[in-house]
């Protein structure tokens, strides 16, 4: 699976919790890590980047795709 890095404008545990809830809805199709202090989210998935970006935007935060890692 490809590992993608996103910057998400998270400022608190509530923000990272919202991201976690949204990504958990995708089930086993994704694996993810969140680094709140750096405001980064890494997602391992075969889904396309546009789908993952749109999914992250559902938490109401600004999202920027940084590329694959």
Secondary structure, DSSP 8 states (H G I E B T S, - for coil): -EEEEEEE---SHHHHHHHHHHHHTTGGGEEEEEETTTTEEEEEESS-HHHHHHHHHTTSS-EEEEEE-
